[in-house]
Structure formats: C-alpha cells, structure tokens
Amino acid sequence: MHQILADFSVSISELKKNPSALLSQVSGSPIAVLNHNKPAAYLVPAETYEAMMEMLEDYELAKLVEARRDDKSKAVTVSLDDL
C-alpha cells in the first residue's frame, strides 16, 4: 500500500473537472492526485515548491561543503593579506 503524503487527495478525473475550485478549496495545502487509488502526483502551491527547491539547493551545497572539508589534501593556505 502506498502512503499518501497530503491531507487532501483527489482523483485525476475530479481534478480535470474544476482544478481552480479544488485549489481554492484546500487553501494552499498539498493535494495528492490519485490514479487507481495510488498517488500519481502531488500539487503544491508555487510558494511551497520554491521553498522546497531552495532547501534542496541548500542541502546539496552543504553536502559539497562537507565533502570538500573532508578532503584537506587539496587545501591551499592563504593569508588574509593576500586576499
């Protein structure tokens, strides 16, 4: 059984009928779009999607920083006066 990660769910057929009314009804909450009672997609508000993308980018940058921090053999010593 698939876990549905949203408080609201809708079938694809229901979504096609009146997507604008559905979006206003859920007040910005994520919506699970179901196909044969299984999650096929999630609709999230644009602001939520943008925040998720920023968090993902921050996470990827943090992983890069950690990887570079662990590889000190490539480190270059620089004095503040040289900058």
N, C-alpha and C positions, 0 to 999 in steps of 0.2 A: 504494500500500500504506500502511496506517495504522500508525503507530508505537504500540507498547504500552508505556506508562509505568509498568509494575509488574513485579515479579519473579514474581508469581503471576497466573495467569489461569484463568477458569472460564466455561463456557457458562451461559447463563440456565437451561437445563434442569438442569444439575448443581447450580446454586445453589438451585433450588427444592427439590431432594431433601432436603438436610440443611444449611441455612445455618449452624447452630450448630457443627457438626463442622468445616465449612470454615473458619470464623473462628478456631476454636481451633487448627487445623492450621497456619495461616500465622503465628501468634504476633504479631499486631498489624501485620503488613506490609500494604501496599495490595494490593488484588485488582482486576484488570481483569476486568470482566464482558463477555463477548463475545456478540455476536449475529451469526450467519453469519460467524464468524471476524473480525469487526471490533469494536473497543471500543465498547460501548454505554453503559457507566458504569464508575465506579471506586468500590470500597468502601474507605473508610479508617477507622481507629479514631477514636472520638469525640475523643480527646485530640489526635490529629493534625489533625483537622478544626478543632477550636477554635484550635489554634496557627496554622493557615493563615489563619483568619479574623482573628486578631489581627495577623498580619503584613500582611495585605491592608489592614486598617484603618490600621496604622502607615504603610504605603506611601501610601495616599490622603491621610493627614494631612500627610506630608512633601511631596507634590505641592502641596497647598494652601499650605503654608508657603512653598515656593519661588515659587509664583505671586504670593503677597502680597508677598514680599520684592522681587520684580522690579518691582512697581507702587508705587514710593515716592511717587508723586504724591498718594496718599491717606493718607500717613503723618501722624500727629499727634504733635507734640512735647510730651512730658510730663516734668516733673521728678519726682524721687523724693519730694520733699517733698509734692507734690500727691497722691501715692498714699497 
